[in-house]
Amino acid sequence: MNDMKAREIDATRRRLIQGGLGLAALGSLGVARAAAGPSVSFLSRDDGAAALTRTPGDTYYANMGLLESRSRTNSPMKGVTLAEARIAVRDYEAAAVREFTAAESAAIRAVLEHLQPLLAARAPLYARTPWSFIKLANDAEGGMPHTRGAHIVMPEAMVDAYTKLARDLLRDNPSRPSRFLTNTLVHEQTHVLERALPTLFEPLITDVFGFTRMAPVPTTPWLQTHEFVNPDGPDVAWAFPLEKVGGRGWVMPHLVVPDMELPRMPQDFQTVGVEVTRDVSGWQVVEQDGQPKRRSLDNIPGYDKHFPFPDEDFHPNEIAAVALSHWILQDVPDLEKRPLMPAVGRWAKKALA
């Protein structure tokens, strides 16, 4: 794989946010020493619905705005209150959970069993962590793979792809489509671990990537009505110092939904850097004409080049998942020459042992 191909691959997950179902970066399964088999669960329709909508302490739906709720249900929701809209999203997703077939479960389990020795060698923490899957209808959550709690949530189309490509996925040199699917597993399991072990991953975000945690998180009425809750990065308490890329000030990476009667998920979502400032009283969002000052992350000079890969740089959890997937799978030439990757590797060897 040449470097041009690597750059094309690294743009895939950004396009996922902007254009619908996408698959993660390519990665070779490789062959490593034998390891104990993985623990794998496939939730039933009832159990999956309960995990998404009735987990104690979960605030996922409680933080959604009306614009986001419209996009998630593909409905303009005219005449409903915000509380009613949040309930509608919850009910919509509960109804979208599907049962895994025996063939689907067998195909995914076989891939994980083949991947297990590599995980045991490169990142033992991943090899020890149970895998849990929920299958969701393609029209829910924009048809994108994501995580909730300890579960990887897969759209029907992706589950079907695993089944059709099962034999190819088990080869030592799988085809390009099947390598996409394999790396998706590593990427999403990274999010499961980030949620379960936030203090473990925080030094990667702060000491390696250069973000600063804000407390409390600054917001404005406009942001509260336009922000999108990323299930893999609900914590938006991160500020990035632009001095690291030759600029001045701070930005807070964010996903926002534009003012539309029916925003499309994820095609209409925007990845922006919201300008923030800090003084003795804490952090504040910089506003202009009643809106936060913001610009596309793509238009911030040097921002994407600061990170190992210019993919999914709208949240440090996503930056980490992309970088760690590459580090574990060793699928990109000259990986150690990419920005920050030597430090990522040093962190990973200790933290993921």
C-alpha positions as YAML, in Angstrom:
chain: A
units: angstrom
residues:
- id: 1
  name: MET
  ca: [0.00, 0.00, 0.00]
- id: 2
  name: ASN
  ca: [1.62, 3.26, -1.08]
- id: 3
  name: ASP
  ca: [1.30, 6.54, 0.77]
- id: 4
  name: MET
  ca: [-1.25, 7.94, -1.70]
- id: 5
  name: LYS
  ca: [-3.46, 4.93, -1.07]
- id: 6
  name: ALA
  ca: [-3.04, 5.42, 2.69]
- id: 7
  name: ARG
  ca: [-4.24, 9.03, 2.37]
- id: 8
  name: GLU
  ca: [-7.27, 7.86, 0.40]
- id: 9
  name: ILE
  ca: [-8.05, 5.30, 3.08]
- id: 10
  name: ASP
  ca: [-7.65, 7.82, 5.88]
- id: 11
  name: ALA
  ca: [-10.33, 10.03, 4.35]
- id: 12
  name: THR
  ca: [-12.89, 7.23, 4.45]
- id: 13
  name: ARG
  ca: [-14.24, 7.79, 7.93]
- id: 14
  name: ARG
  ca: [-14.52, 11.58, 7.41]
- id: 15
  name: ARG
  ca: [-16.69, 10.76, 4.37]
- id: 16
  name: LEU
  ca: [-18.69, 8.44, 6.64]
- id: 17
  name: ILE
  ca: [-19.83, 11.47, 8.61]
- id: 18
  name: GLN
  ca: [-20.59, 13.42, 5.46]
- id: 19
  name: GLY
  ca: [-22.00, 10.71, 3.21]
- id: 20
  name: GLY
  ca: [-23.54, 7.74, 5.00]
- id: 21
  name: LEU
  ca: [-22.32, 4.21, 5.64]
- id: 22
  name: GLY
  ca: [-18.56, 3.99, 5.41]
- id: 23
  name: LEU
  ca: [-15.97, 1.48, 6.56]
- id: 24
  name: ALA
  ca: [-12.80, 2.00, 8.52]
- id: 25
  name: ALA
  ca: [-9.22, 2.00, 7.33]
- id: 26
  name: LEU
  ca: [-7.68, -1.08, 5.69]
- id: 27
  name: GLY
  ca: [-5.77, -3.45, 7.90]
- id: 28
  name: SER
  ca: [-4.12, -6.83, 7.44]
- id: 29
  name: LEU
  ca: [-5.17, -9.59, 9.81]
- id: 30
  name: GLY
  ca: [-1.65, -10.98, 9.86]
- id: 31
  name: VAL
  ca: [-0.56, -14.17, 11.60]
- id: 32
  name: ALA
  ca: [0.59, -14.14, 15.22]
- id: 33
  name: ARG
  ca: [1.09, -16.61, 18.03]
- id: 34
  name: ALA
  ca: [-1.87, -18.57, 19.31]
- id: 35
  name: ALA
  ca: [-4.06, -17.01, 21.97]
- id: 36
  name: ALA
  ca: [-7.14, -17.88, 23.97]
- id: 37
  name: GLY
  ca: [-10.37, -17.41, 22.05]
- id: 38
  name: PRO
  ca: [-12.31, -14.17, 22.35]
- id: 39
  name: SER
  ca: [-15.47, -13.74, 24.39]
- id: 40
  name: VAL
  ca: [-18.23, -12.80, 21.92]
- id: 41
  name: SER
  ca: [-21.93, -12.01, 22.46]
- id: 42
  name: PHE
  ca: [-24.67, -11.23, 19.95]
- id: 43
  name: LEU
  ca: [-27.62, -9.55, 21.62]
- id: 44
  name: SER
  ca: [-31.15, -10.61, 20.80]
- id: 45
  name: ARG
  ca: [-33.66, -8.07, 19.57]
- id: 46
  name: ASP
  ca: [-35.12, -7.58, 23.05]
- id: 47
  name: ASP
  ca: [-31.76, -7.46, 24.80]
- id: 48
  name: GLY
  ca: [-30.36, -5.09, 22.19]
- id: 49
  name: ALA
  ca: [-33.32, -2.73, 22.53]
- id: 50
  name: ALA
  ca: [-32.94, -2.76, 26.31]
- id: 51
  name: ALA
  ca: [-29.20, -2.05, 26.07]
- id: 52
  name: LEU
  ca: [-29.83, 0.96, 23.83]
- id: 53
  name: THR
  ca: [-32.79, 2.47, 25.65]
- id: 54
  name: ARG
  ca: [-32.99, 1.20, 29.23]
- id: 55
  name: THR
  ca: [-29.42, 1.18, 30.56]
- id: 56
  name: PRO
  ca: [-29.39, 2.82, 34.03]
- id: 57
  name: GLY
  ca: [-27.54, 6.11, 34.10]
- id: 58
  name: ASP
  ca: [-27.40, 6.49, 30.32]
- id: 59
  name: THR
  ca: [-28.04, 10.09, 29.21]
- id: 60
  name: TYR
  ca: [-27.64, 9.58, 25.46]
- id: 61
  name: TYR
  ca: [-31.19, 10.54, 24.45]
- id: 62
  name: ALA
  ca: [-31.56, 13.11, 27.23]
- id: 63
  name: ASN
  ca: [-28.90, 15.32, 25.61]
- id: 64
  name: MET
  ca: [-30.32, 15.41, 22.09]
- id: 65
  name: GLY
  ca: [-31.65, 18.57, 20.47]
- id: 66
  name: LEU
  ca: [-34.67, 18.86, 18.20]
- id: 67
  name: LEU
  ca: [-32.66, 19.23, 14.98]
- id: 68
  name: GLU
  ca: [-30.67, 16.12, 15.79]
- id: 69
  name: SER
  ca: [-33.84, 14.23, 16.72]
- id: 70
  name: ARG
  ca: [-35.36, 15.06, 13.35]
- id: 71
  name: SER
  ca: [-32.33, 13.71, 11.54]
- id: 72
  name: ARG
  ca: [-32.24, 10.52, 13.60]
- id: 73
  name: THR
  ca: [-35.90, 9.69, 12.93]
- id: 74
  name: ASN
  ca: [-36.04, 11.11, 9.38]
- id: 75
  name: SER
  ca: [-39.09, 13.08, 10.44]
- id: 76
  name: PRO
  ca: [-39.74, 16.85, 10.70]
- id: 77
  name: MET
  ca: [-41.46, 16.24, 14.07]
- id: 78
  name: LYS
  ca: [-43.79, 19.19, 13.71]
- id: 79
  name: GLY
  ca: [-45.73, 20.16, 16.81]
- id: 80
  name: VAL
  ca: [-43.73, 18.01, 19.26]
- id: 81
  name: THR
  ca: [-41.88, 19.19, 22.33]
- id: 82
  name: LEU
  ca: [-38.20, 18.50, 22.85]
- id: 83
  name: ALA
  ca: [-39.03, 15.92, 25.52]
- id: 84
  name: GLU
  ca: [-41.41, 14.17, 23.13]
- id: 85
  name: ALA
  ca: [-38.79, 14.24, 20.37]
- id: 86
  name: ARG
  ca: [-36.22, 12.56, 22.59]
- id: 87
  name: ILE
  ca: [-38.69, 9.82, 23.47]
- id: 88
  name: ALA
  ca: [-39.44, 9.37, 19.77]
- id: 89
  name: VAL
  ca: [-35.76, 8.84, 18.99]
- id: 90
  name: ARG
  ca: [-35.46, 6.32, 21.79]
- id: 91
  name: ASP
  ca: [-38.51, 4.39, 20.59]
- id: 92
  name: TYR
  ca: [-37.36, 4.59, 16.96]
- id: 93
  name: GLU
  ca: [-34.01, 3.02, 17.77]
- id: 94
  name: ALA
  ca: [-35.53, 0.35, 20.00]
- id: 95
  name: ALA
  ca: [-37.78, -0.68, 17.11]
- id: 96
  name: ALA
  ca: [-34.80, -0.72, 14.74]
- id: 97
  name: VAL
  ca: [-32.92, -3.51, 16.57]
- id: 98
  name: ARG
  ca: [-32.73, -6.74, 14.56]
- id: 99
  name: GLU
  ca: [-31.88, -10.35, 15.35]
- id: 100
  name: PHE
  ca: [-28.58, -11.85, 14.23]
- id: 101
  name: THR
  ca: [-28.91, -14.98, 12.13]
- id: 102
  name: ALA
  ca: [-26.78, -18.01, 12.94]
- id: 103
  name: ALA
  ca: [-24.73, -17.43, 9.78]
- id: 104
  name: GLU
  ca: [-24.08, -13.79, 10.68]
- id: 105
  name: SER
  ca: [-22.97, -14.62, 14.21]
- id: 106
  name: ALA
  ca: [-20.72, -17.43, 12.97]
- id: 107
  name: ALA
  ca: [-19.08, -15.20, 10.36]
- id: 108
  name: ILE
  ca: [-18.25, -12.38, 12.80]
- id: 109
  name: ARG
  ca: [-17.12, -14.81, 15.48]
- id: 110
  name: ALA
  ca: [-14.78, -16.54, 13.01]
- id: 111
  name: VAL
  ca: [-13.18, -13.23, 12.08]
- id: 112
  name: LEU
  ca: [-12.62, -12.35, 15.74]
- id: 113
  name: GLU
  ca: [-11.10, -15.76, 16.44]
- id: 114
  name: HIS
  ca: [-8.71, -15.24, 13.54]
- id: 115
  name: LEU
  ca: [-7.89, -11.74, 14.74]
- id: 116
  name: GLN
  ca: [-7.38, -12.76, 18.38]
- id: 117
  name: PRO
  ca: [-3.72, -13.87, 18.14]
- id: 118
  name: LEU
  ca: [-2.73, -10.55, 16.59]
- id: 119
  name: LEU
  ca: [-4.55, -8.64, 19.32]
- id: 120
  name: ALA
  ca: [-2.89, -10.77, 21.98]
- id: 121
  name: ALA
  ca: [0.51, -9.93, 20.52]
- id: 122
  name: ARG
  ca: [0.02, -6.22, 19.76]
- id: 123
  name: ALA
  ca: [-2.62, -5.06, 22.28]
- id: 124
  name: PRO
  ca: [-3.45, -7.67, 24.96]
- id: 125
  name: LEU
  ca: [-6.07, -5.37, 26.52]
- id: 126
  name: TYR
  ca: [-8.15, -5.77, 23.35]
- id: 127
  name: ALA
  ca: [-7.71, -9.55, 23.43]
- id: 128
  name: ARG
  ca: [-8.99, -9.66, 27.03]
- id: 129
  name: THR
  ca: [-11.99, -7.39, 26.39]
- id: 130
  name: PRO
  ca: [-15.31, -9.12, 25.58]
- id: 131
  name: TRP
  ca: [-16.99, -8.32, 22.27]
- id: 132
  name: SER
  ca: [-20.70, -7.54, 22.23]
- id: 133
  name: PHE
  ca: [-22.78, -6.74, 19.14]
- id: 134
  name: ILE
  ca: [-26.16, -5.19, 18.40]
- id: 135
  name: LYS
  ca: [-27.66, -5.30, 14.90]
- id: 136
  name: LEU
  ca: [-29.59, -2.23, 13.77]
- id: 137
  name: ALA
  ca: [-31.72, -1.43, 10.74]
- id: 138
  name: ASN
  ca: [-29.92, 0.51, 8.01]
- id: 139
  name: ASP
  ca: [-32.13, 3.57, 8.40]
- id: 140
  name: ALA
  ca: [-31.21, 4.05, 12.08]
- id: 141
  name: GLU
  ca: [-28.22, 6.18, 13.21]
- id: 142
  name: GLY
  ca: [-27.51, 7.11, 9.60]
- id: 143
  name: GLY
  ca: [-26.58, 3.53, 8.78]
- id: 144
  name: MET
  ca: [-23.21, 3.98, 10.53]
- id: 145
  name: PRO
  ca: [-21.35, 1.57, 12.80]
- id: 146
  name: HIS
  ca: [-20.88, 2.98, 16.28]
- id: 147
  name: THR
  ca: [-20.82, 1.96, 19.92]
- id: 148
  name: ARG
  ca: [-23.11, 2.28, 22.91]
- id: 149
  name: GLY
  ca: [-21.90, 1.18, 26.31]
- id: 150
  name: ALA
  ca: [-19.99, -2.08, 25.93]
- id: 151
  name: HIS
  ca: [-21.63, -2.86, 22.59]
- id: 152
  name: ILE
  ca: [-20.65, -2.40, 18.95]
- id: 153
  name: VAL
  ca: [-23.75, -1.44, 16.97]
- id: 154
  name: MET
  ca: [-23.70, -2.55, 13.34]
- id: 155
  name: PRO
  ca: [-26.11, -1.67, 10.53]
- id: 156
  name: GLU
  ca: [-27.69, -4.56, 8.66]
- id: 157
  name: ALA
  ca: [-25.67, -3.81, 5.53]
- id: 158
  name: MET
  ca: [-22.38, -4.25, 7.35]
- id: 159
  name: VAL
  ca: [-23.49, -7.44, 9.08]
- id: 160
  name: ASP
  ca: [-24.54, -8.79, 5.68]
- id: 161
  name: ALA
  ca: [-21.13, -7.88, 4.27]
- id: 162
  name: TYR
  ca: [-19.37, -9.88, 6.99]
- id: 163
  name: THR
  ca: [-21.45, -12.91, 6.11]
- id: 164
  name: LYS
  ca: [-20.83, -12.64, 2.37]
- id: 165
  name: LEU
  ca: [-17.10, -12.11, 2.80]
- id: 166
  name: ALA
  ca: [-16.56, -14.55, 5.67]
- id: 167
  name: ARG
  ca: [-14.18, -16.84, 3.82]
- id: 168
  name: ASP
  ca: [-12.12, -13.98, 2.44]
- id: 169
  name: LEU
  ca: [-11.87, -12.37, 5.85]
- id: 170
  name: LEU
  ca: [-10.08, -15.44, 7.17]
- id: 171
  name: ARG
  ca: [-7.32, -15.37, 4.57]
- id: 172
  name: ASP
  ca: [-3.88, -14.08, 5.55]
- id: 173
  name: ASN
  ca: [-4.11, -11.59, 2.68]
- id: 174
  name: PRO
  ca: [-7.80, -10.61, 2.52]
- id: 175
  name: SER
  ca: [-9.27, -8.46, -0.22]
- id: 176
  name: ARG
  ca: [-9.68, -4.72, 0.14]
- id: 177
  name: PRO
  ca: [-13.42, -4.80, 1.08]
- id: 178
  name: SER
  ca: [-12.86, -7.42, 3.75]
- id: 179
  name: ARG
  ca: [-9.89, -5.52, 5.20]
- id: 180
  name: PHE
  ca: [-12.21, -2.54, 5.58]
- id: 181
  name: LEU
  ca: [-14.53, -4.71, 7.65]
- id: 182
  name: THR
  ca: [-11.77, -6.14, 9.82]
- id: 183
  name: ASN
  ca: [-10.40, -2.74, 10.73]
- id: 184
  name: THR
  ca: [-13.87, -1.52, 11.62]
- id: 185
  name: LEU
  ca: [-13.91, -4.07, 14.43]
- id: 186
  name: VAL
  ca: [-10.67, -2.72, 15.92]
- id: 187
  name: HIS
  ca: [-11.78, 0.89, 15.53]
- id: 188
  name: GLU
  ca: [-15.12, 0.35, 17.24]
- id: 189
  name: GLN
  ca: [-13.68, -1.79, 20.03]
- id: 190
  name: THR
  ca: [-11.33, 1.12, 20.74]
- id: 191
  name: HIS
  ca: [-14.41, 3.23, 21.47]
- id: 192
  name: VAL
  ca: [-15.73, 0.55, 23.84]
- id: 193
  name: LEU
  ca: [-12.44, 0.70, 25.74]
- id: 194
  name: GLU
  ca: [-12.36, 4.51, 25.73]
- id: 195
  name: ARG
  ca: [-15.78, 4.56, 27.37]
- id: 196
  name: ALA
  ca: [-14.91, 1.89, 29.92]
- id: 197
  name: LEU
  ca: [-11.44, 3.26, 30.79]
- id: 198
  name: PRO
  ca: [-11.47, 7.04, 30.25]
- id: 199
  name: THR
  ca: [-8.61, 7.73, 32.65]
- id: 200
  name: LEU
  ca: [-6.42, 5.26, 30.77]
- id: 201
  name: PHE
  ca: [-6.92, 7.08, 27.47]
- id: 202
  name: GLU
  ca: [-6.78, 10.65, 28.80]
- id: 203
  name: PRO
  ca: [-2.94, 10.88, 28.70]
- id: 204
  name: LEU
  ca: [-3.07, 9.91, 25.01]
- id: 205
  name: ILE
  ca: [-5.51, 12.76, 24.37]
- id: 206
  name: THR
  ca: [-3.65, 15.37, 26.42]
- id: 207
  name: ASP
  ca: [0.05, 14.45, 26.48]
- id: 208
  name: VAL
  ca: [0.28, 13.01, 22.94]
- id: 209
  name: PHE
  ca: [-2.43, 14.74, 20.88]
- id: 210
  name: GLY
  ca: [-2.18, 18.04, 22.76]
- id: 211
  name: PHE
  ca: [-5.80, 18.64, 23.84]
- id: 212
  name: THR
  ca: [-6.72, 20.30, 27.14]
- id: 213
  name: ARG
  ca: [-9.74, 19.24, 29.18]
- id: 214
  name: MET
  ca: [-12.16, 22.10, 29.92]
- id: 215
  name: ALA
  ca: [-14.13, 22.12, 33.15]
- id: 216
  name: PRO
  ca: [-16.89, 22.99, 33.09]
- id: 217
  name: VAL
  ca: [-17.57, 22.63, 29.37]
- id: 218
  name: PRO
  ca: [-18.51, 26.01, 27.86]
- id: 219
  name: THR
  ca: [-21.66, 26.19, 25.79]
- id: 220
  name: THR
  ca: [-24.25, 28.61, 24.41]
- id: 221
  name: PRO
  ca: [-27.95, 28.36, 23.60]
- id: 222
  name: TRP
  ca: [-27.06, 28.03, 19.90]
- id: 223
  name: LEU
  ca: [-24.71, 25.11, 20.55]
- id: 224
  name: GLN
  ca: [-27.23, 23.39, 22.79]
- id: 225
  name: THR
  ca: [-29.78, 23.38, 19.96]
- id: 226
  name: HIS
  ca: [-27.39, 22.58, 17.11]
- id: 227
  name: GLU
  ca: [-24.78, 20.16, 18.47]
- id: 228
  name: PHE
  ca: [-24.85, 16.49, 17.56]
- id: 229
  name: VAL
  ca: [-24.27, 13.82, 20.20]
- id: 230
  name: ASN
  ca: [-21.55, 11.54, 18.83]
- id: 231
  name: PRO
  ca: [-22.14, 8.16, 20.52]
- id: 232
  name: ASP
  ca: [-18.42, 7.41, 20.31]
- id: 233
  name: GLY
  ca: [-17.41, 10.80, 21.72]
- id: 234
  name: PRO
  ca: [-20.17, 12.30, 23.87]
- id: 235
  name: ASP
  ca: [-17.61, 14.11, 26.02]
- id: 236
  name: VAL
  ca: [-16.94, 17.42, 24.23]
- id: 237
  name: ALA
  ca: [-14.78, 18.91, 26.98]
- id: 238
  name: TRP
  ca: [-11.71, 19.25, 24.76]
- id: 239
  name: ALA
  ca: [-9.92, 22.39, 23.62]
- id: 240
  name: PHE
  ca: [-7.05, 22.37, 21.13]
- id: 241
  name: PRO
  ca: [-4.35, 25.11, 21.29]
- id: 242
  name: LEU
  ca: [-3.82, 26.49, 17.81]
- id: 243
  name: GLU
  ca: [-0.28, 27.49, 18.74]
- id: 244
  name: LYS
  ca: [0.62, 23.85, 18.12]
- id: 245
  name: VAL
  ca: [-0.14, 24.37, 14.43]
- id: 246
  name: GLY
  ca: [1.22, 27.88, 14.09]
- id: 247
  name: GLY
  ca: [-1.95, 29.77, 15.01]
- id: 248
  name: ARG
  ca: [-3.34, 31.59, 18.01]
- id: 249
  name: GLY
  ca: [-6.13, 30.86, 20.44]
- id: 250
  name: TRP
  ca: [-8.14, 27.72, 21.08]
- id: 251
  name: VAL
  ca: [-10.82, 25.72, 19.27]
- id: 252
  name: MET
  ca: [-13.28, 23.15, 20.55]
- id: 253
  name: PRO
  ca: [-13.89, 20.46, 17.88]
- id: 254
  name: HIS
  ca: [-17.59, 19.89, 17.41]
- id: 255
  name: LEU
  ca: [-20.22, 18.22, 15.26]
- id: 256
  name: VAL
  ca: [-23.17, 20.50, 14.54]
- id: 257
  name: VAL
  ca: [-26.47, 20.20, 12.68]
- id: 258
  name: PRO
  ca: [-27.53, 23.07, 10.38]
- id: 259
  name: ASP
  ca: [-30.92, 24.77, 10.54]
- id: 260
  name: MET
  ca: [-33.02, 22.60, 8.22]
- id: 261
  name: GLU
  ca: [-36.53, 21.23, 8.38]
- id: 262
  name: LEU
  ca: [-35.17, 17.72, 7.92]
- id: 263
  name: PRO
  ca: [-31.38, 17.43, 8.24]
- id: 264
  name: ARG
  ca: [-29.95, 14.31, 6.66]
- id: 265
  name: MET
  ca: [-27.83, 12.14, 8.89]
- id: 266
  name: PRO
  ca: [-24.91, 12.27, 8.43]
- id: 267
  name: GLN
  ca: [-24.72, 14.07, 5.08]
- id: 268
  name: ASP
  ca: [-25.71, 17.49, 6.45]
- id: 269
  name: PHE
  ca: [-23.65, 17.38, 9.64]
- id: 270
  name: GLN
  ca: [-20.72, 19.79, 9.89]
- id: 271
  name: THR
  ca: [-17.34, 19.26, 11.56]
- id: 272
  name: VAL
  ca: [-16.28, 22.61, 13.01]
- id: 273
  name: GLY
  ca: [-13.82, 24.18, 15.38]
- id: 274
  name: VAL
  ca: [-15.68, 26.44, 17.83]
- id: 275
  name: GLU
  ca: [-13.53, 29.31, 19.10]
- id: 276
  name: VAL
  ca: [-13.12, 29.27, 22.89]
- id: 277
  name: THR
  ca: [-11.16, 31.41, 25.30]
- id: 278
  name: ARG
  ca: [-10.01, 31.09, 28.90]
- id: 279
  name: ASP
  ca: [-9.63, 33.59, 31.72]
- id: 280
  name: VAL
  ca: [-9.70, 33.54, 35.52]
- id: 281
  name: SER
  ca: [-13.41, 32.72, 35.49]
- id: 282
  name: GLY
  ca: [-12.99, 29.67, 33.25]
- id: 283
  name: TRP
  ca: [-13.69, 28.79, 29.63]
- id: 284
  name: GLN
  ca: [-16.13, 30.66, 27.37]
- id: 285
  name: VAL
  ca: [-17.36, 30.25, 23.82]
- id: 286
  name: VAL
  ca: [-16.51, 33.25, 21.65]
- id: 287
  name: GLU
  ca: [-19.70, 34.57, 20.05]
- id: 288
  name: GLN
  ca: [-20.51, 36.90, 17.18]
- id: 289
  name: ASP
  ca: [-24.05, 38.06, 16.30]
- id: 290
  name: GLY
  ca: [-25.55, 35.54, 18.73]
- id: 291
  name: GLN
  ca: [-23.73, 32.54, 17.30]
- id: 292
  name: PRO
  ca: [-20.46, 30.88, 18.29]
- id: 293
  name: LYS
  ca: [-17.51, 31.81, 16.12]
- id: 294
  name: ARG
  ca: [-16.63, 28.67, 14.22]
- id: 295
  name: ARG
  ca: [-15.06, 27.40, 11.03]
- id: 296
  name: SER
  ca: [-14.73, 24.08, 9.30]
- id: 297
  name: LEU
  ca: [-11.94, 21.96, 10.72]
- id: 298
  name: ASP
  ca: [-10.75, 21.51, 7.15]
- id: 299
  name: ASN
  ca: [-10.14, 25.27, 6.98]
- id: 300
  name: ILE
  ca: [-7.92, 25.50, 10.05]
- id: 301
  name: PRO
  ca: [-4.34, 25.57, 8.69]
- id: 302
  name: GLY
  ca: [-2.24, 22.71, 9.98]
- id: 303
  name: TYR
  ca: [-4.94, 21.14, 12.14]
- id: 304
  name: ASP
  ca: [-5.35, 17.83, 10.31]
- id: 305
  name: LYS
  ca: [-1.59, 17.57, 9.62]
- id: 306
  name: HIS
  ca: [-0.88, 17.75, 13.35]
- id: 307
  name: PHE
  ca: [-2.40, 14.31, 13.91]
- id: 308
  name: PRO
  ca: [-1.13, 10.98, 12.57]
- id: 309
  name: PHE
  ca: [-4.00, 10.70, 10.09]
- id: 310
  name: PRO
  ca: [-6.31, 13.43, 8.76]
- id: 311
  name: ASP
  ca: [-9.35, 11.29, 9.47]
- id: 312
  name: GLU
  ca: [-12.12, 11.90, 11.99]
- id: 313
  name: ASP
  ca: [-10.31, 14.77, 13.66]
- id: 314
  name: PHE
  ca: [-13.58, 16.15, 15.07]
- id: 315
  name: HIS
  ca: [-13.07, 14.35, 18.39]
- id: 316
  name: PRO
  ca: [-9.98, 13.03, 20.21]
- id: 317
  name: ASN
  ca: [-11.70, 9.66, 20.73]
- id: 318
  name: GLU
  ca: [-11.95, 9.31, 16.97]
- id: 319
  name: ILE
  ca: [-8.39, 10.48, 16.38]
- id: 320
  name: ALA
  ca: [-7.25, 7.82, 18.85]
- id: 321
  name: ALA
  ca: [-9.36, 5.05, 17.29]
- id: 322
  name: VAL
  ca: [-7.94, 5.74, 13.82]
- id: 323
  name: ALA
  ca: [-4.33, 5.92, 15.04]
- id: 324
  name: LEU
  ca: [-4.58, 2.85, 17.27]
- id: 325
  name: SER
  ca: [-6.24, 0.77, 14.55]
- id: 326
  name: HIS
  ca: [-3.28, 1.51, 12.30]
- id: 327
  name: TRP
  ca: [-0.80, 0.88, 15.10]
- id: 328
  name: ILE
  ca: [-2.30, -2.49, 16.03]
- id: 329
  name: LEU
  ca: [-2.69, -3.69, 12.45]
- id: 330
  name: GLN
  ca: [0.56, -2.15, 11.14]
- id: 331
  name: ASP
  ca: [-1.12, -1.59, 7.79]
- id: 332
  name: VAL
  ca: [0.48, 1.69, 6.64]
- id: 333
  name: PRO
  ca: [4.05, 2.01, 5.32]
- id: 334
  name: ASP
  ca: [6.44, 4.16, 7.36]
- id: 335
  name: LEU
  ca: [3.94, 4.33, 10.20]
- id: 336
  name: GLU
  ca: [6.55, 5.58, 12.68]
- id: 337
  name: LYS
  ca: [7.35, 8.54, 10.41]
- id: 338
  name: ARG
  ca: [3.83, 9.95, 10.70]
- id: 339
  name: PRO
  ca: [3.23, 12.85, 13.12]
- id: 340
  name: LEU
  ca: [2.94, 11.75, 16.77]
- id: 341
  name: MET
  ca: [3.00, 8.02, 15.93]
- id: 342
  name: PRO
  ca: [6.21, 7.25, 17.87]
- id: 343
  name: ALA
  ca: [4.54, 8.75, 20.96]
- id: 344
  name: VAL
  ca: [1.30, 6.89, 20.21]
- id: 345
  name: GLY
  ca: [3.27, 3.66, 20.02]
- id: 346
  name: ARG
  ca: [5.06, 4.30, 23.31]
- id: 347
  name: TRP
  ca: [1.74, 5.02, 25.02]
- id: 348
  name: ALA
  ca: [0.07, 1.96, 23.46]
- id: 349
  name: LYS
  ca: [2.79, -0.50, 24.43]
- id: 350
  name: LYS
  ca: [2.30, 0.39, 28.10]
- id: 351
  name: ALA
  ca: [-1.41, 1.18, 28.26]
- id: 352
  name: LEU
  ca: [-2.71, -1.67, 26.09]
- id: 353
  name: ALA
  ca: [-0.58, -4.42, 27.61]
...
